Amino acid sequence: MASFTVSRHQFPSDFEFGVATAAYQIEGSRYGHAGLSHWDTFAATPNNVLNGDDGSIACDHYHRWPEDLDLIQEGGFNSYRFSTSWARIQPEGKGSINQQGLDFYERLVDGLLTRNLKPYLTLYHWDLPAAFSNLGGWRNPDIVHWFSDYSQIVMNRLGDRIAATATFNEPWCITWLSHFLGIHAPGLRDIQATTMSIHNLLRAHGTALQALRADGHNNLGIVLNFDYAQAADESEANRKAADLYDAIFNRLFIQALTQKSYPTVLLAHLERYLPKNYQQDFDTIAQPLDWLGVNYYTRHVLEAAPNALFPAYQDAQGHLPKTDMGWEIYPEGIYHFLTWLHQNYTAQTPLYITENGMAAPDKVWEQGVVQDLDRIHYIDAHLQQVNRAIEQGAPVKGYFSWSLMDNFEWAAGYAKRFGLVHVDYETLKRTPKASWYEFKQFLSV
């Protein structure tokens, strides 16, 4: 039987251990008079999502949230990271407010507090109201103010009970993955749309922080995702390929947020698509961060693609074990990013691992057992590296496992399972996996 080799006692006594989810992936978008999001329309379009799956029912967390919060409490966790759905709160994107949506999140937050669980809120985890799609979505500079207004609506209702708030989850996914690679909603493949969405999102982040602080809210941050970039070999071409990937995936957003600039290697290709005098926006973008969320899963091995358009790199074959997503397991990467951020970008700003986990082909065995031993090994190896970073002086304050339960995994539909809790998508029955029980034992000491 697999078990953690790391001990709870190796972490500070006030270290947060929690689980994370996202609204569209678990709630069920058809309930509670939520409006359509661009994930509803994207999923309704053939060939965008595996098997034509969507989040209309998902895990029905909208109705089953008390059971789900009980699972968090019973697992020994002390924190829960969740997101509010913009389309649920403002079905038409702007203007009228769906009070049923705000009421749902108020019940959720109060339910967390009743169970002595700290609510960690993410304001935007990818479910843009579909009404904004006709207006250009993240390409439209007006979205800066639309998002700020939405943020104030949510926080003026819930902010007095929230432990910490993030504006965005994974800007790289919102912009590059969705507007350049076209893999996520809105499914565009356009370099100008990508560049505009990057700059508008960063402006929206800074503008929202200014508005929320003016309203008296604090402990505000953002969640960025990081992939370790490694060259396939030491050739100059492959090292440049890895550096370019690193600039796009890892340095772009943190550099804008903390150093008021974009990586030079990217400006050579993207600057022509940025607004005139875009540099003047960095004073708004680079608002002080009370904390930074770090999402980490994998590494990429890169090699040059000499005859390709920008960005002229491609994935090379790695040699490490892979998860069910095909992602290499490289725990040392989480240590790298925590120490790298601390030393180069964030100084003493508190860091939280806001997502870390793996997809596995989990099945319920006889007697209702789900033996996800690979996940136990994965989490244990990454916790060891988090502890190593703390010992090196990185101000890491918490770890949130992705995810509480199996859910709608975006373009992969329901085919990939990341949860500590198994969900039967026919009956919606929840079954804690071996990893959930291992966490419970780890946290009980």
BELCOR-V958411 format. One record per backbone hydrogen bond with DSSP energy under -1.0 kcal/mol. CO is the residue of the C=O (numbers start at 0). NH is the residue of the N-H. Records with the same first field share a line. If there is no record, write none. Layout:
CO = NH  NH
//
This chain:
6 = 9
7 = 10
11 = 14
15 = 398
16 = 77  78
17 = 400
18 = 80
19 = 403
22 = 25  26
24 = 407
25 = 60
26 = 61
27 = 30
35 = 129
36 = 40
37 = 41
38 = 42
39 = 43
41 = 44
44 = 47
48 = 51
49 = 52
54 = 28
55 = 29
56 = 59
59 = 62  63
60 = 64
63 = 67
64 = 68
65 = 69
66 = 70
67 = 71
68 = 72
69 = 73
70 = 74
71 = 76
72 = 75
77 = 117
78 = 18
79 = 119
80 = 20
81 = 121
84 = 88
85 = 89
86 = 34
88 = 97
89 = 92
96 = 98
97 = 101
98 = 102
99 = 103
100 = 104
101 = 105
102 = 106
103 = 107
104 = 108
105 = 109
106 = 110
107 = 111
108 = 112
109 = 113
110 = 114
111 = 116
112 = 115
117 = 79
118 = 162  163
119 = 81
120 = 165
121 = 83
123 = 168
125 = 127
127 = 37
128 = 131
129 = 132
131 = 134  136
132 = 135
135 = 138
136 = 139
139 = 142
140 = 143
141 = 145
142 = 146
143 = 147
144 = 148
145 = 149
146 = 150
147 = 151
148 = 152
149 = 153
150 = 154
151 = 155
153 = 157
154 = 158
157 = 160
163 = 120
164 = 220
165 = 122
167 = 222
169 = 173
170 = 174
171 = 176
174 = 178
175 = 179  180
176 = 182
177 = 187
178 = 189
183 = 186
189 = 193
190 = 194
191 = 195
192 = 196
193 = 197
194 = 198
195 = 199
196 = 200
197 = 201
198 = 202
199 = 203
200 = 204
201 = 205
202 = 206
203 = 207
204 = 208
205 = 209
206 = 210
207 = 211
208 = 212
209 = 213
210 = 214
211 = 216
212 = 215
218 = 164
219 = 289
220 = 166
221 = 292
222 = 169
223 = 294
227 = 299
229 = 301
234 = 238
235 = 239
236 = 240
237 = 241
238 = 242
239 = 243
240 = 244
241 = 245
242 = 246
243 = 247
244 = 248
245 = 249  250
246 = 251
250 = 254
251 = 255
252 = 256
253 = 257
254 = 258
262 = 265  266
263 = 267
265 = 268  269
266 = 270
269 = 272
270 = 273
274 = 277
276 = 279
277 = 280
278 = 281
280 = 284
281 = 285
284 = 286
291 = 351
292 = 223
293 = 353  354
294 = 225
297 = 227
299 = 229
300 = 315
301 = 231
302 = 313
304 = 307
310 = 312
311 = 304
313 = 302
320 = 328
322 = 325
326 = 322
329 = 332
330 = 333
331 = 335
332 = 336
333 = 337
334 = 338
335 = 339
336 = 340
337 = 341
338 = 342
339 = 343
340 = 344  345
345 = 348
349 = 291
350 = 396
351 = 293  353
352 = 399
354 = 295
355 = 401
358 = 323
359 = 361
364 = 367
368 = 364
369 = 371  433
370 = 372
371 = 375
372 = 376
373 = 377
374 = 378
375 = 379
376 = 380
377 = 381
378 = 382
379 = 383
380 = 384
381 = 385
382 = 386
383 = 387
384 = 388
385 = 389
386 = 390
387 = 391
388 = 393
389 = 392
393 = 395
394 = 350
396 = 15
397 = 352
398 = 17
400 = 19
402 = 419
407 = 409
408 = 411
409 = 412
410 = 49
411 = 414
412 = 408
416 = 359
419 = 432
420 = 405
421 = 430
423 = 427
428 = 423
430 = 421
432 = 436
433 = 437
434 = 438
435 = 439
436 = 440
437 = 441
438 = 442
//
